[in-house]
């Protein structure tokens, strides 16, 4: 932890229904989620908003970004920002960072979620497919990190979350390219942890 202090892990308690909860004390902080319009990414956006964070998310589909932003803004107001950006497009990521900095002034959490799975065995994966899969899994992690690292470094509690798959450690032959790319991207994700 910075300055030799132990990190604060939040407050534990019980709800009225007797369910144990943890207040992570994230209110006032800001997060960025890539691939935030569906699935795990959208769930992460919702959960971080529920914790009181301001959340910016990106995805490539403008229609989805607009719809999700409009839906979430009904309860989160200006704490949510949806931006059309591709995690492989450096210029788009820098523009995204500028919008986030202008709106929230900070980034404390970066959630790497953009991606998909390619269902095919070895014989069904061309060299172009391999290249596309590795580019998305590797540079889809590295480029957003490079874009947001200046803001993360200013945070007193910066975190990066890499959403992956069991395939990173337990390959599946019917998802060979995705398994290999996920496993390979796990190395830089662990190497960059701070």
C-alpha positions in Angstrom: 0.0 0.0 0.0 1.1 3.6 -0.7 3.0 5.2 2.2 3.2 2.0 4.1 -0.5 2.1 5.0 -2.6 -1.0 4.9 -5.4 -0.7 2.3 -8.8 0.0 3.6 -11.1 -2.9 2.6 -14.5 -1.4 3.4 -17.1 -1.8 6.1 -18.9 -5.1 6.9 -22.4 -5.3 8.3 -25.8 -7.0 8.1 -28.8 -5.8 6.2 -32.3 -5.7 7.8 -32.9 -9.1 6.2 -29.8 -10.5 7.9 -27.8 -10.7 4.7 -24.1 -9.9 5.1 -22.9 -7.1 3.0 -19.7 -5.1 2.4 -19.7 -1.4 1.8 -16.6 -1.0 -0.4 -16.7 2.8 0.2 -16.2 3.6 -3.4 -18.5 6.6 -3.5 -16.8 9.6 -5.0 -14.4 7.5 -7.1 -14.5 6.8 -10.8 -14.3 3.7 -12.9 -13.9 2.9 -16.6 -15.3 -0.3 -18.1 -14.5 -1.4 -21.6 -17.2 -3.5 -23.4 -19.8 -2.1 -21.0 -23.1 -2.5 -23.0 -23.9 -6.1 -22.3 -23.1 -9.2 -20.3 -20.3 -9.0 -17.6 -19.4 -5.5 -18.7 -22.9 -4.1 -18.2 -23.2 -5.9 -14.9 -19.9 -4.3 -13.8 -21.1 -0.9 -14.8 -24.4 -1.4 -12.8 -22.6 -2.7 -9.7 -20.0 0.1 -9.7 -22.8 2.7 -10.0 -24.7 0.9 -7.1 -21.5 1.4 -5.0 -21.7 5.1 -5.6 -19.0 5.4 -8.2 -19.0 7.5 -11.3 -18.7 5.1 -14.3 -17.6 5.6 -17.9 -18.0 2.8 -20.3 -17.2 2.2 -23.9 -18.3 -0.1 -26.7 -18.3 0.0 -30.5 -22.1 0.0 -31.2 -23.5 3.6 -30.9 -27.1 2.4 -30.7 -26.3 0.2 -27.7 -24.1 2.8 -26.0 -26.8 5.4 -26.4 -29.6 3.0 -25.1 -27.6 1.8 -22.1 -26.5 5.4 -21.2 -30.0 6.6 -21.4 -31.3 3.7 -19.2 -28.6 4.1 -16.6 -28.8 7.9 -16.4 -32.4 7.6 -15.2 -31.0 6.5 -11.8 -27.4 7.5 -11.9 -27.7 10.9 -13.6 -24.4 12.5 -14.6 -22.4 9.7 -12.8 -22.6 7.6 -16.0 -20.9 8.3 -19.3 -21.2 6.1 -22.3 -18.8 6.6 -25.2 -18.4 4.9 -28.6 -14.8 3.7 -28.7 -13.0 0.6 -30.0 -10.3 -0.7 -27.6 -8.0 -1.2 -30.5 -8.3 2.4 -31.7 -5.6 4.5 -30.0 -7.1 7.9 -31.0 -10.6 6.8 -29.9 -9.2 5.7 -26.5 -7.4 9.0 -26.0 -10.6 10.9 -26.9 -12.4 8.6 -24.4 -9.9 9.4 -21.7 -10.3 13.2 -22.4 -14.1 12.9 -22.0 -13.7 10.9 -18.7 -11.2 13.4 -17.3 -13.4 16.3 -18.3 -16.5 14.7 -16.7 -15.1 13.0 -13.6 -11.5 14.4 -13.2 -10.2 11.0 -12.2 -10.0 7.3 -12.8 -9.5 4.9 -9.9 -10.6 1.6 -11.5 -10.1 0.3 -15.0 -12.1 -2.8 -15.9 -10.9 -4.6 -19.0 -13.9 -6.5 -20.3 -14.0 -6.0 -24.1 -13.8 -9.3 -26.0 -15.6 -12.3 -27.4 -15.0 -16.0 -28.0 -14.2 -17.6 -31.3 -15.7 -21.1 -31.5 -13.5 -23.3 -33.6 -11.0 -26.1 -33.3 -7.5 -25.8 -34.8 -8.5 -26.7 -38.4 -11.2 -24.0 -38.4 -8.9 -21.1 -37.4 -7.0 -19.3 -40.1 -3.9 -17.2 -39.6 -6.1 -14.1 -40.0 -8.4 -15.5 -37.2 -5.4 -16.1 -34.9 -4.1 -12.6 -35.6 -7.5 -11.0 -34.9 -7.9 -13.0 -31.7 -4.5 -12.1 -30.3 -4.8 -8.5 -31.3 -8.1 -8.1 -29.4 -7.0 -10.0 -26.3 -3.5 -8.4 -26.1 -3.9 -4.9 -27.5 -7.4 -4.7 -26.1 -5.7 -4.9 -22.7 -2.6 -2.8 -23.4 -4.1 0.1 -25.3 -6.7 1.1 -22.8 -4.1 0.7 -20.0 -1.8 3.1 -21.8 -4.6 5.5 -22.4 -5.8 5.6 -18.8 -2.5 5.0 -16.9 -1.8 8.8 -16.4 -5.2 9.1 -14.6 -4.8 5.8 -12.7 -1.3 7.0 -11.4 -3.0 10.0 -9.8 -5.3 7.8 -7.7 -4.5 6.8 -4.1 -6.2 3.5 -4.7 -5.8 2.6 -8.4 -7.0 -0.8 -9.6 -7.2 -2.7 -12.9 -9.5 -5.6 -13.3 -9.0 -8.0 -16.2 -12.1 -10.0 -17.1 -11.0 -13.2 -18.6 -12.1 -16.8 -18.7 -11.3 -20.2 -17.2 -9.9 -20.8 -20.7 -6.8 -18.7 -19.7 -5.8 -21.6 -17.4 -7.8 -24.5 -18.8 -7.8 -24.5 -22.6 -10.7 -25.9 -24.6 -9.9 -27.4 -28.0 -13.1 -26.1 -29.5 -12.1 -22.6 -28.5 -8.4 -23.0 -29.3 -7.6 -19.4 -30.5 -9.6 -17.8 -27.6 -7.9 -20.2 -25.1 -4.4 -19.4 -26.3 -5.1 -15.6 -26.5 -6.7 -15.5 -23.0 -3.8 -17.5 -21.5 -1.2 -15.3 -23.2 -3.0 -12.1 -22.1 -3.0 -13.3 -18.5 0.8 -12.8 -18.3 0.8 -9.0 -19.0 -2.3 -8.6 -16.8 -0.4 -10.2 -13.9 2.8 -8.4 -14.7 1.1 -5.0 -14.7 -0.8 -5.5 -11.4 -0.1 -2.7 -9.0 
